[in-house]
Amino acid sequence: MPGEEMRRLQLERLKRQVAYNYARSPYYREKMDAAGIAPADIRSFEDFTRVPLMTKDEHRAVQERSLAEHGTPFALLACAPPEKIVRVSATSGTTGIPTLYTVTAHDVGVVNEMHARKYWRAGIRPGHVMIQAVSLSMFTGGLPLSDGIQHLGACVVPVGIEGGTRRVLEFTGLTRPQALIATPSFGQYLIDECEKHTGKPARELGFRRFFCVGEPGGGNPAVRRKLADGFGAKVFDHTGGGHAFHGISCDEPPEEYKGMHFVSEDHCVLELVDPRTRKPIELSEGAVGEMVFTFIDWEGGPFMRYALGDLLQVWTKPCPCGMPGMRFKIVGRTDDMLIVKGVNIYPEAIRKLLLEFAPQVTGQFRIRLSKPGPAVEPPLRLRIETTEKNTGDLEKQILARFRSELRVAPAIEWLAPETLPREAHKTKYIEIQED
């Protein structure tokens, strides 16, 4: 759909959604009344930015208040009546108490269609088998992702990650899938561990597509190259949630990552804000900011100006692949941000830089802090695995790159390979060790 036509559709649906939210959610009505905004006041996207942002902490507080006042976590925020709610989805809860949201049969249909759009673009067709090796426990990439694959007509093997590496490999051998859905961390872990468990390299597992989900890394050229070479597969970065925000990258070489195509503009309005000031950032070529999204054409628990904590970079110019519309890359999480002498640092930026020094470094590292961030007392302390016995020259090269590109000078503790634990789930790069 041409850009201007899409914006008209979005605005039409946004106005209808705001009126729906105001009429049906006591919390949204209370929030808008406090800000002095009525649904009739929303005549443009600029008007909509007057609606206050919502955060995960605020969401949790609403759940708790709803439980205390009504005996259910949904009474204040959900817009659909209980008899229309067919599923409760949740965030992974890795950064705190899970945030819940309600889904109707209509919403399930929207989510299924968004998943189908992504996988069809990546070449998945009926008859293909996909191993789903992410958490299935109420995680938005669990049951909703399985449903979406079935909606397309492909076959899903929802083995999950809870059973561990052996179980994923066992079902891979039994079902002979063409594709694997997993975090980049688990993909790299599987490449390293496969021969130990099966007696053969990961390239012989038969995967022809690897779908990165659940954490940053799918846009990192070095990570993509390891996954592509390790599995002998095409690598796609994509979102995997059970909501209305969806994107997938092009079929491209690992070094030519162009971001993920935003495939759900007709069901989700995307904004960027400054993580500190919360002021809007224009959606222009190369812009970076915290993601804020609003579900449109949604019934159950529609998120409105929700700041999830993900830091995005967007591109608005046409992609060489020919598909129109916006593209985006998840840079990291705002709650992972560290500040060293006024400089913002993200673990994903450190990982990207270090992987350029492979094989002299394994790519495994940890950030050691004496107390939780974001403020860090200099120097930033890094623990890095290396294959080098004499690290003098390597350290000089790495420090020079840190100073020029990340504008910090870390203190490095060198470790032997295999010193740091390998994670089958999301890798936690920050360690807190009080002095």
N, C-alpha and C positions, 0 to 999 in steps of 0.2 A: 504494500500500500504506500503511495507517495507520502512523504513526510507531513505535508500540510493537512492532508486528509486524515492521517493517523492522529494528529494533534486535535483535530476537530472531534474525532470519535472519542478520544481520551477525555476531552473537556466535557462532552455531553454525558459520558458515563460517570465522570467525576462528580458533576453537579448532582446527578441522580443518587450516587453512592453517599455523598455527604448528607443529603436529605434523609436517606434511609438510615444511616448511622445515628443521626440526631434523633430521629423519631423512635428508634428501637433500642438504643443503648443508653441507660441512665448515666453511665460514666462519660460517654462522648458528649451527651447533652450538657452535663455538668461542666465539662472541660470547655466547651465552646461558649457556654453562657458566661463563665468566669472571664473568658477572653473578650467578651463583648461581640461575638461573631454568631450570626444566624446563617442557616443554609442559603437563604436568598442573597446574602452578601457575597457569595462565591460566584463571581461572573467571569473570572479569568484564573490562569495558573498563578499569577502574582497575588491575587486575592487569597488564594488557597494557602500561601506561605504565612498568612496571619494565624492560621491554626497552630497551636503549640505542638512541638515535637513530643513524641512518646518514646521512652527508653525501656530497656529490659527491666531495670530496677523499678520503674514506675509500673510496669506490667505486673511484676511480682507483688508489688504493694496492693494493686487493685485486686489481684487474686486473693490475697490474704484478707483484705477488707470484705470482699464478697463472701468468703467462707464464714467470716465472723458474723456478718449481718444477715446472710441468706442461706447459709449451710451448703453452698455450692460455689466453686471458684468462677463460675461463668455468668452469674446473674447480672453483674454490672456491665460487662463488656460484650457478651454475646448479643448478636442482633436477631438471630433466628430463635423461634420458640423450641423448647426441648424436643417436641415430637418431630422436628425436622432435622435434628442433629444426628448424623449417622457415624461420625468419627471424631475422636479427640486426638489431635496431633500435638507434638511437643518438640521443642528444641532439644539438643543433645544434653543440655545441662552441665556441660564441661566447665562453664564459667560461673555456676551458681545453681540455684533451684530451677528446675525446668519451667519454662513459660509455656502455658497451654493455650491452644486455640481450637475453636469448634468449626466443624466442616459439615455442610449439607450435601445431599446427593448432587445438587447443581455444582457445588464447589469441587467435589470429587471429579466430576466431568471436566471441569476446567483444568485441574491439575493433570489428569490423564492425557488430555489433548496437548498440554505444554510438553510433557515428557515425550509423547509420540513425535511432536515436531522436531525435537532435538535429535532423537535417535534416527529418525528417517533421514534427516540431513547428513548424518554420519554414515549412512549406508546400511543401517540395520533394517532387515526385512522379515516378514513372516517366514518361519523355518529356521531362523538364526537362534542360537542358544546363548544366553548371557548369564554369567556367574555374578551374583550380587554379594560382594564381600565387604559390606559395611554393616554397622550396627543395625539390628532389626528391632531393638527395644524402644518403641515409641519415638524413635528418631525420625525426623522428617524425611530422611533418605531411606527409610525402612519400607513399611507396607505401601506408602504412596508411590514409591519408586517401582516396586513390584507390580502394582496395579497399572502404572503407566506403560510399562513394557508389555504387559498382556493386552492393554488397549490397542497398542500398535499391531499386535498379532504375533509378536515374537515370543520365544519361550524363555522364562526367567527361572533360574535356580537360586532361590533366596537362602543360600547357605549361611549368610551372615558372617560376622567376624568373631562372634562369641565363642564358637567352637574351636577357634585357633587355626594356625597355619596348616596342620595336618589334615584337618577336615576340609579346608578349602581345596587342598591338593587332591584329596581323596575324591571329592565330587567333580573336580576338573577331569580326573582320569575316567570317571564313570560316565559323565555326560558329554564330554568332548565339545566344550563351548567355543564359539568364535570370538567372544568378547568377555572382558573382565571389568567390573566396576569396583573401584577401591580408592582409598586415599593414596596420594603419591608416596607417602611414607611406607604404607604397606606394600605397594608395588615394588619399591626398591628393596624392602626387607625380603619379599618373596624371591626376587632375583638372587639375592645373596644366599638364601637358605634352601632354594629349590633342590640343588644337586645333593645336598646333605640328606634330604628326605626322600628323594625319588631316584637318585643316581643319574639324573640327566639335567642339563641346563634348562632354564626357564623358556628358552626359545623353542624347545621341543614340546611345550605344553599345548600349542596349537592356537593360542590367542592371536587374532589378527587386528583387534582393536582394544585399546586400553582407555577407559574413561576415568579421568581424575575427578574426584569429588571430595567434599568434606573439609578441605584445608587448602591454603595457598601452596603453590608448587607446580601446578599444572601449566602455569605460564612461564616457568623458569626454564630457559633453553637447556641448561645442563641437566636438570632433572628429566626433562622431556627426552633428551638424547639417551640417558641411561635407561629409561623405560622403553623407548623405541628399540634400542639395540638389544637390551636384555630379553625382551619378549618377541622381538621380530615383528612388532605391531605398529599400527598407526596410533598416535596418542591424541586424545581429545580432552580438552579442559571443559568442564561443564558444571552447572549447578544441579543439585539433586534433591531439592526440597519438596515438601508437600504443600507448597503455597503457590503464589502467583508470580514470583520473580524467577525467570528462567533464562539461561543463555548457554551457548555451546560454541566452541572455537571451530575454525575451518579445518579442512583436510589439508594440512600443510606440513612441511619439514619442521623438525623440532626447533631449529634456529630461527624460523620465520614466524614466530607467534604474533598474531595480529589482534589478540583479544577474543572475547566471546561475543557472538552476535546476540543481541537482546531480542529474544523471539516471543516475548509475551507483553509487548507494549499495549496491546488491546485489552489486557487484564491487569496492568500494573503501571502506575505512574512513578517514575524514578526521579529523585532529586539528589543533589550533592550539597552538603553544608560543611563549613569549617568545623573540625572536631573541637576546637576550643571556644570560638565565639558563637557557634551555631548559626552564623549568618549564611544565607544561600550563596552557592558558588555556581556560576554559569556553566551549563552543560556544553562546553566548547572543546575543540580538539586538544587532547592531552591533559585536560583538567583532572585534578586529584582532590578528593574530599570524602567525607563520611557518607555512606549510602543512607538515603532516606527513601522509603517506599510506601505506596498507598495502593491497596487492592481496589480494583474497580470491577463491577459486575460480579460481586461476591456477596454471599448471603450469611454465612455462619458467624465467624469472628473476624470481620474485615479489619486489617491493620490500617491505621490512618496516620500518615506522617511518622512512621515508625523508624527510629534510628537504631539499627540492629548492632552497630559497632564495627561493621566492616568498612575498610578503607578501599575506595574504588578509584581507578583511573579510567577515563572514558575517551573514546574517539568518535568523532561525528562525520569525518570525511568518508567517502565511499571506500569499501574494502576491495582490494584487487580481485577477490573471488567473485565479485559482481553482485553480491547480495546487499540491498540497501539497508539503511537504518543504523542505529547506534551500536557500537561495540564497547565492551568494558573488560577490565582486568581487576581481580581482587588482589590488592597489594598486601594486605594483612589486616589485623584487627587493631582497633584503636586501643583496646585494653592491653595489647602487647607492646604498645608504644613506650619507649624509654627516652628520657631526655637527659643528655650529657652535655653540660655547659651550654644549654639552650638549643642543642641540636637534637632533632627527633630521629630516633633509630628504631627500625623494626627487625625482628629476627629473620624475616624472609629476605630482607636486603643483605643481611650478613651471610645467610646461606648461599644466596646467588653469587656473591663475590667469592666466597671460599671455594665453591664448586669449579670456578675457573682455574683453580690451581690443582685440580685432580690430574694425575693420580698421586701427587705429592701429599695431598690431604684426602681423607676418605669421604669428606662431606659431613661427617658427624661432629657436632660441636654442642657446647652448652654455654649459656650466659650465667655467670655466678653473681648473685646480688646479696648484699648483707641485709637488705630489707626490701619489701615490695616496692615496685616503681609507682609512677613513672620516673620520678627524679632519681638520678644515679650519681652517687659521689664518685668523681673521677679517681682512677681510670676505670673504664668499662673492662671487666675481667672476663676473658674468654678461655674456655678449655677446648682445645682442638686436637683431633686425632691426625697423626701424620705417619707416613711410611718412611720418612727421612730420619737417618741417625744424627746427622749434623743439620740443625735447623737454622743456622745463622743467616745464610743467604735467603732462605725461604721467608723467614720472619721479616727481613728488611723489605722484601718485595711486597709482602702482604700489608705491612704497616704503611708503606708508601701508597698503596691502593686505598686503604682505609682513610688516610688523610686527604687524598685528592677527591675521592668519590663520596665517602660518608662523613667526612669532616670530623672524625674522632681518631684518637690514637689509643687503641686498647692495650691492656697488659695481657700477654698470651701465656698460658700454661700448656705445654705440649704433652700429648698423651700418645701411647702406643695404639695401633689399630685394635679394634674390638674392646677397648676399655669402656666406652660408653654403651649403655644398654640400647638395643635396637627395639623399636616400638612397632607392634602390629597395628595399634590404633594411632590416633593423632600423636605426633611427637611433641613433647613439651620441652622447649628449648631453654626456658628460664628456670634456674635453680635458686632457691633462697637458702642461704647458709649464714646465719647470724654470726658475726665475729665475737 
